[in-house]
Amino acid sequence: MRGHIKKRGKHSWSLVVYLGRDPQTGKKRYHWQSVKGTKHQAEKELAALINRLDSGSYVKPAKITLGAFLEQWLHDYVSANTAPRTAERYAQIVRLHLIPNLGRITLAQLRPEHIQAYYAEALAHGRINGEGGLSPQTVKHHHRVLSEALGHAVKWGVLSRNVATAVDPPRPEKREITTVAAEDISLLLDEARLLERASELPYYILFMTALHTGMRRGELLGLRWCDLDLELASIYVTRSLQRLHDGGFLFREPKTPKARRMISMTPSLALELRRHRESQEAMRILLGKSLQLDDLVFCHPDGSPINPNTVSPAFARVARRACLKLRLHDLRHSHATLMLKSGVHPKIVSERLGHATVAFTLDTYNHVVPGLQEAAAERFDRLLEEKG
C-alpha cells in the first residue's frame, strides 16, 4: 500500500493512499484525507493513516465537532453513569471551558498541539471573570475530563486514537499540609464554643467531631443517630451529604469499600455527643416532634440538612478568632498527624480516615515519618538497655 501528500494551501495538505483495484470494476481506489499543519506533520499523519488502514483499525473521520461530541457524551454517558454531583462538575468544565476554547474543532482534526495550547492559555487567562489564570490542579482536572471523553470516542468507534494521551497536563505543586498544634486545640474549640453560646455559629460539636475522628465534611453532615453507638462509643460511616447546584441535597454511599468504616470515639467526644443528643431531643419537644433514629446528628433545629458550603466559612471565622490559619479539612490532617506522632500504627490511622491503602496514608503524611523513625530508634535503644 503506497501513499503521498499533496499541498492544498497554506498549512493544508491532502493525504492520498492507494488502496488497490476494485475487484468488480478493476478501477484504482484511493483514500483521500485532509489535514492541517506542517509538511513534516502531514508525512507523520500519512504514515499513521497507512498503518491504521493496514491493521484494520481505521475509523472514518466524522464531521462532528468536539463541542457537539462533548454535549452528546454528557447526555449519553455522564448523566447515566456518574453521581449527580460528578455530572455537574463535568458539565461545568465542558460548557464553561472546553467547548468555548476547543469546541469548534472537528474530532478528526483535533491535534495534541490544540490541547496543549489550550492548557497554556487556561493557565494564563483561564478564569471565567477574566481575572488571571486557572491553577495547574484545575487545568489537570480539565485534562482528565477531556481525556475520558475522547477515550469513549475511541471505544465507540468515532475516533481511532485519543490525542489527549499525547499531551502533558500541568504538574500541580504539592500543597504542604497544615495542621493544628496540640497546644492550640483547646484555644480553637474554645472559640467555637464561645460563638455557639453567642448564638452565632452552632458548630462546636461538629468541629470537635471532625478533629476527634478525621471524618470528611460530607461524612459528618450525613451522619444519623442510627449511625452512632454511644454505648460502645462507635461511629459507622455509611454515607455522605452533597449539595447540588439546584439547591437540593443528595446522600451518597462511600465511593470505596474502605471509606465505609467504623471509627471508635474518644471518651470526651462520646460524652459531648450524648449532651448534643439530649439538647436535640429537648429542641424537638419544643417543636412538637420527637427525635428519630434516622434524624441527622448535625442539622438545623428543625432537622433539615446543613448546607456544606456554609460550614467551611464558619470554621474559617473560628480559626481567625483563634489567630490560626486553618481550613476545615485541616482538622482531618491534624487528626491523622497527631495520631501518628503519638505512636498509633499507620494501618489504624488509615482505617480511621477511610483511605484505600496504608501506603496512601504514609505518602500523604510523609512529613511525620522522619519523626516516627527517630522515635522508633530511641525505643529500640531503650529496649536493649532494659534487657541488657
C-alpha positions as CSV (number, residue, x, y, z in Angstrom):
1,M,0.0,0.0,0.0
2,R,1.5,3.3,-1.1
3,G,0.6,6.9,-0.3
4,H,1.8,10.5,-0.8
5,I,0.9,14.0,0.3
6,K,-0.3,16.9,-1.9
7,K,-0.2,20.6,-0.9
8,R,-3.7,22.2,-0.9
9,G,-2.9,25.6,0.7
10,K,-1.0,27.3,3.5
11,H,-0.6,24.7,6.2
12,S,-3.1,22.4,4.5
13,W,-2.4,19.0,2.9
14,S,-4.2,16.1,1.3
15,L,-3.2,12.6,2.2
16,V,-3.6,10.2,-0.7
17,V,-3.3,6.4,-0.1
18,Y,-3.6,3.8,-2.9
19,L,-6.0,1.0,-1.8
20,G,-5.5,-1.3,-4.9
21,R,-8.0,-2.1,-7.6
22,D,-11.7,-2.6,-7.2
23,P,-12.3,-6.3,-7.6
24,Q,-15.5,-5.8,-9.6
25,T,-14.7,-2.8,-11.8
26,G,-10.9,-3.1,-11.9
27,K,-10.6,0.7,-11.3
28,K,-7.9,2.0,-8.9
29,R,-9.1,3.1,-5.5
30,Y,-7.7,5.9,-3.4
31,H,-8.3,7.1,0.1
32,W,-8.2,10.9,0.5
33,Q,-8.0,12.8,3.8
34,S,-7.3,16.5,4.6
35,V,-5.0,17.6,7.4
36,K,-3.6,20.9,8.7
37,G,-0.1,21.5,9.9
38,T,3.5,21.4,8.6
39,K,4.7,19.1,5.8
40,H,6.5,17.0,8.4
41,Q,3.3,16.6,10.4
42,A,1.4,15.7,7.3
43,E,4.0,13.0,6.5
44,K,3.7,11.6,10.0
45,E,-0.1,11.5,9.7
46,L,0.2,9.7,6.4
47,A,2.4,7.0,7.9
48,A,-0.1,6.6,10.8
49,L,-3.0,6.5,8.3
50,I,-1.4,3.8,6.3
51,N,-0.7,1.8,9.4
52,R,-4.3,2.1,10.6
53,L,-5.6,1.1,7.1
54,D,-3.3,-1.9,7.1
55,S,-4.2,-3.1,10.6
56,G,-7.9,-2.6,10.1
57,S,-8.1,0.0,13.0
58,Y,-9.0,2.9,10.7
59,V,-12.1,4.8,11.6
60,K,-13.7,7.1,9.0
61,P,-13.3,10.7,10.2
62,A,-16.6,12.2,11.4
63,K,-17.6,15.8,10.7
64,I,-18.9,16.1,14.2
65,T,-17.2,18.9,16.2
66,L,-15.6,18.3,19.6
67,G,-18.2,20.6,21.1
68,A,-21.1,18.5,19.7
69,F,-19.5,15.3,20.8
70,L,-18.9,16.5,24.3
71,E,-22.5,17.5,24.7
72,Q,-23.5,14.1,23.4
73,W,-21.1,12.4,25.8
74,L,-22.6,14.4,28.8
75,H,-26.1,13.4,27.8
76,D,-25.5,9.7,26.9
77,Y,-22.7,8.7,29.2
78,V,-22.0,11.1,32.1
79,S,-25.7,11.6,33.1
80,A,-26.3,7.9,33.3
81,N,-23.0,6.6,34.7
82,T,-21.8,9.1,37.3
83,A,-23.1,10.6,40.5
84,P,-25.2,13.8,40.1
85,R,-22.5,16.0,41.8
86,T,-19.8,14.5,39.5
87,A,-22.0,15.0,36.4
88,E,-22.5,18.7,37.5
89,R,-18.7,19.2,37.7
90,Y,-18.1,17.5,34.3
91,A,-20.8,19.7,32.7
92,Q,-19.3,22.8,34.2
93,I,-15.8,22.0,32.9
94,V,-17.1,21.1,29.5
95,R,-19.5,24.0,29.0
96,L,-17.5,26.8,30.6
97,H,-14.1,25.9,29.4
98,L,-13.6,23.0,26.9
99,I,-16.4,23.9,24.4
100,P,-15.7,27.7,24.3
101,N,-12.0,27.0,23.6
102,L,-11.9,23.8,21.6
103,G,-15.5,23.0,20.6
104,R,-15.3,24.3,17.0
105,I,-12.6,21.9,16.0
106,T,-13.8,18.7,14.4
107,L,-12.9,15.4,16.1
108,A,-10.9,14.3,13.1
109,Q,-8.8,17.4,13.1
110,L,-8.2,17.7,16.9
111,R,-4.4,17.5,17.5
112,P,-2.3,17.4,20.6
113,E,-1.0,20.9,19.9
114,H,-4.5,22.3,20.0
115,I,-5.0,20.8,23.5
116,Q,-1.5,21.9,24.7
117,A,-2.1,25.4,23.5
118,Y,-5.4,25.5,25.4
119,Y,-3.7,24.4,28.6
120,A,-1.2,27.2,28.3
121,E,-3.9,29.7,27.7
122,A,-6.0,28.4,30.6
123,L,-3.0,28.8,32.9
124,A,-2.5,32.4,31.8
125,H,-6.1,33.7,31.3
126,G,-8.5,30.9,32.0
127,R,-10.7,32.4,34.7
128,I,-14.3,33.0,33.6
129,N,-14.3,36.5,35.1
130,G,-11.1,37.3,33.1
131,E,-9.0,38.0,36.1
132,G,-6.0,35.8,35.7
133,G,-5.4,32.1,35.0
134,L,-6.5,28.8,36.4
135,S,-4.4,26.8,38.8
136,P,-2.4,23.8,37.5
137,Q,-4.6,21.5,39.5
138,T,-7.8,22.9,37.9
139,V,-6.3,22.5,34.4
140,K,-5.3,19.0,35.2
141,H,-8.9,18.3,36.0
142,H,-9.8,19.6,32.6
143,H,-7.3,17.2,31.1
144,R,-8.8,14.3,32.9
145,V,-12.3,15.1,31.7
146,L,-11.2,15.7,28.1
147,S,-9.1,12.5,28.1
148,E,-12.0,10.5,29.4
149,A,-14.4,11.9,26.8
150,L,-12.0,11.2,23.9
151,G,-11.4,7.7,25.4
152,H,-15.1,7.0,25.0
153,A,-15.0,8.4,21.4
154,V,-12.3,5.7,20.6
155,K,-14.4,3.0,22.4
156,W,-17.5,4.0,20.4
157,G,-15.6,3.9,17.1
158,V,-15.8,7.7,16.5
159,L,-12.0,8.2,16.8
160,S,-9.1,6.0,16.0
161,R,-6.9,7.3,18.9
162,N,-7.1,9.5,22.0
163,V,-5.0,12.5,21.2
164,A,-5.2,13.8,24.8
165,T,-2.9,10.9,25.9
166,A,-0.1,12.6,23.8
167,V,-0.4,15.8,25.9
168,D,1.3,16.5,29.2
169,P,-1.1,18.3,31.6
170,P,0.4,20.8,34.1
171,R,2.0,19.4,37.2
172,P,0.4,20.9,40.3
173,E,2.7,21.8,43.2
174,K,2.2,19.5,46.1
175,R,0.4,21.5,48.8
176,E,2.0,21.5,52.2
177,I,-0.3,20.0,54.8
178,T,-1.4,22.4,57.5
179,T,-2.3,21.1,60.9
180,V,-3.2,22.5,64.3
181,A,-0.7,22.0,67.1
182,A,-1.8,20.0,70.1
183,E,-1.4,23.1,72.4
184,D,-3.7,25.2,70.1
185,I,-6.6,22.7,70.0
186,S,-8.3,23.9,73.2
187,L,-8.0,27.5,72.0
188,L,-9.7,26.6,68.7
189,L,-12.5,24.7,70.3
190,D,-13.0,27.4,73.0
191,E,-13.6,30.0,70.3
192,A,-16.1,27.7,68.6
193,R,-17.9,27.2,71.9
194,L,-18.0,31.0,72.6
195,L,-19.5,31.7,69.2
196,E,-22.1,28.9,69.8
197,R,-23.1,30.3,73.2
198,A,-23.5,33.7,71.5
199,S,-25.9,32.0,69.1
200,E,-23.7,33.0,66.1
201,L,-22.2,29.7,64.9
202,P,-23.8,26.5,66.4
203,Y,-21.0,24.2,65.1
204,Y,-18.9,23.5,68.2
205,I,-19.7,19.8,68.4
206,L,-19.3,19.4,64.6
207,F,-15.8,20.8,64.7
208,M,-14.9,18.7,67.7
209,T,-16.1,15.5,66.0
210,A,-14.1,16.4,62.9
211,L,-11.0,16.8,64.9
212,H,-11.5,13.7,67.0
213,T,-12.4,11.3,64.1
214,G,-10.8,12.7,61.0
215,M,-14.1,12.4,59.1
216,R,-14.7,14.4,55.9
217,R,-17.2,17.3,55.9
218,G,-19.8,15.4,53.8
219,E,-19.5,12.3,56.0
220,L,-20.1,14.4,59.2
221,L,-23.1,16.1,57.7
222,G,-24.6,12.8,56.5
223,L,-24.4,11.2,60.0
224,R,-27.7,9.9,61.5
225,W,-28.3,8.9,65.1
226,C,-28.6,5.3,64.0
227,D,-25.0,5.6,62.7
228,L,-23.8,6.2,66.3
229,D,-23.5,3.7,69.1
230,L,-23.0,5.9,72.2
231,E,-22.8,2.9,74.5
232,L,-19.9,1.3,72.6
233,A,-18.5,4.8,71.5
234,S,-18.5,3.9,67.8
235,I,-19.4,5.8,64.7
236,Y,-20.3,4.0,61.5
237,V,-19.7,5.9,58.3
238,T,-22.2,4.8,55.7
239,R,-23.0,7.8,53.6
240,S,-22.1,11.4,52.7
241,L,-24.1,14.6,52.2
242,Q,-23.7,16.6,49.0
243,R,-25.3,19.9,47.9
244,L,-26.4,20.1,44.3
245,H,-26.3,23.3,42.2
246,D,-30.1,23.3,42.0
247,G,-30.2,23.7,45.8
248,G,-31.2,20.1,46.6
249,F,-29.4,17.7,48.9
250,L,-28.1,14.2,48.0
251,F,-27.0,11.4,50.3
252,R,-24.4,9.2,48.6
253,E,-22.8,5.9,49.7
254,P,-19.0,6.0,50.1
255,K,-17.1,5.7,46.9
256,T,-14.9,2.8,48.1
257,P,-15.4,-0.1,50.4
258,K,-12.6,1.2,52.7
259,A,-14.5,4.6,53.1
260,R,-17.4,2.6,54.6
261,R,-15.9,2.1,58.1
262,M,-16.2,2.1,61.9
263,I,-14.5,4.8,63.9
264,S,-14.0,4.4,67.7
265,M,-14.8,7.7,69.5
266,T,-12.6,9.2,72.2
267,P,-14.4,9.2,75.6
268,S,-14.6,13.0,75.6
269,L,-16.3,13.0,72.2
270,A,-18.8,10.3,73.2
271,L,-19.7,12.4,76.3
272,E,-20.2,15.6,74.2
273,L,-22.3,13.7,71.7
274,R,-24.6,12.5,74.5
275,R,-25.1,16.1,75.6
276,H,-25.7,17.1,72.0
277,R,-28.4,14.3,71.6
278,E,-30.1,15.5,74.8
279,S,-30.1,19.1,73.5
280,Q,-31.6,18.0,70.2
281,E,-34.3,15.9,72.0
282,A,-35.3,19.0,74.1
283,M,-35.4,21.2,70.9
284,R,-37.7,18.7,69.1
285,I,-40.1,18.6,72.0
286,L,-40.4,22.3,71.9
287,L,-41.2,21.9,68.2
288,G,-43.8,19.3,69.0
289,K,-41.7,16.5,67.5
290,S,-39.7,13.6,68.7
291,L,-36.1,12.7,67.8
292,Q,-35.9,9.7,65.4
293,L,-33.0,7.3,64.7
294,D,-32.9,8.5,61.1
295,D,-32.6,12.1,62.1
296,L,-29.3,13.9,61.3
297,V,-26.8,14.3,64.1
298,F,-25.7,17.7,62.7
299,C,-28.6,19.7,61.3
300,H,-30.7,22.8,61.7
301,P,-33.1,22.9,64.7
302,D,-36.0,21.7,62.6
303,G,-33.9,18.7,61.4
304,S,-33.1,19.9,57.9
305,P,-29.6,19.3,56.4
306,I,-26.9,21.9,56.8
307,N,-25.5,23.4,53.6
308,P,-21.9,22.1,53.4
309,N,-20.8,25.4,51.8
310,T,-21.7,27.3,54.9
311,V,-19.7,25.1,57.3
312,S,-16.2,25.8,55.8
313,P,-16.6,29.6,56.0
314,A,-17.9,29.2,59.6
315,F,-14.8,27.3,60.6
316,A,-12.6,29.9,58.9
317,R,-14.1,32.5,61.1
318,V,-13.4,30.4,64.2
319,A,-9.8,29.9,63.1
320,R,-9.3,33.6,62.5
321,R,-10.6,34.4,66.0
322,A,-8.0,31.9,67.3
323,C,-5.3,33.5,65.2
324,L,-4.8,30.3,63.3
325,K,-4.5,29.8,59.5
326,L,-6.6,26.6,59.0
327,R,-9.2,25.1,56.7
328,L,-11.9,22.8,57.9
329,H,-10.2,19.9,56.0
330,D,-7.1,20.6,58.0
331,L,-8.8,19.1,61.1
332,R,-8.7,15.8,59.2
333,H,-5.0,16.2,58.6
334,S,-4.5,17.2,62.2
335,H,-6.2,14.1,63.5
336,A,-4.0,11.8,61.3
337,T,-0.8,13.7,62.2
338,L,-1.4,13.7,65.9
339,M,-2.3,10.0,66.0
340,L,0.8,9.1,64.0
341,K,3.0,11.2,66.2
342,S,1.5,9.6,69.3
343,G,2.6,6.1,68.1
344,V,-0.7,4.8,66.7
345,H,0.0,2.2,64.0
346,P,-0.4,3.7,60.4
347,K,-2.8,0.9,59.5
348,I,-5.2,2.0,62.3
349,V,-4.9,5.7,61.2
350,S,-5.6,4.6,57.5
351,E,-8.7,2.7,58.6
352,R,-10.0,5.7,60.6
353,L,-9.5,8.0,57.6
354,G,-11.1,5.6,55.1
355,H,-8.0,5.5,52.9
356,A,-7.8,2.8,50.3
357,T,-4.3,1.7,51.4
358,V,-1.8,2.2,54.2
359,A,0.7,3.3,51.5
360,F,-1.5,6.2,50.6
361,T,-1.7,7.3,54.2
362,L,2.0,7.2,54.6
363,D,2.6,9.0,51.4
364,T,0.1,11.8,52.4
365,Y,1.7,12.2,55.8
366,N,5.3,11.6,54.9
367,H,6.2,14.7,56.8
368,V,5.5,12.7,60.0
369,V,7.6,9.7,59.0
370,P,11.0,11.1,60.0
371,G,9.8,11.7,63.5
372,L,8.4,8.2,63.7
373,Q,11.7,6.8,62.6
374,E,13.6,8.7,65.3
375,A,11.2,7.7,68.0
376,A,11.3,4.0,66.9
377,A,15.1,4.1,67.0
378,E,15.1,5.6,70.5
379,R,12.6,3.0,71.7
380,F,14.7,0.2,70.3
381,D,17.8,1.6,72.1
382,R,15.9,1.8,75.4
383,L,14.7,-1.8,74.9
384,L,18.2,-3.1,74.5
385,E,19.3,-1.1,77.6
386,E,16.5,-2.5,79.7
387,K,17.2,-6.1,78.6
388,G,20.9,-5.7,79.0
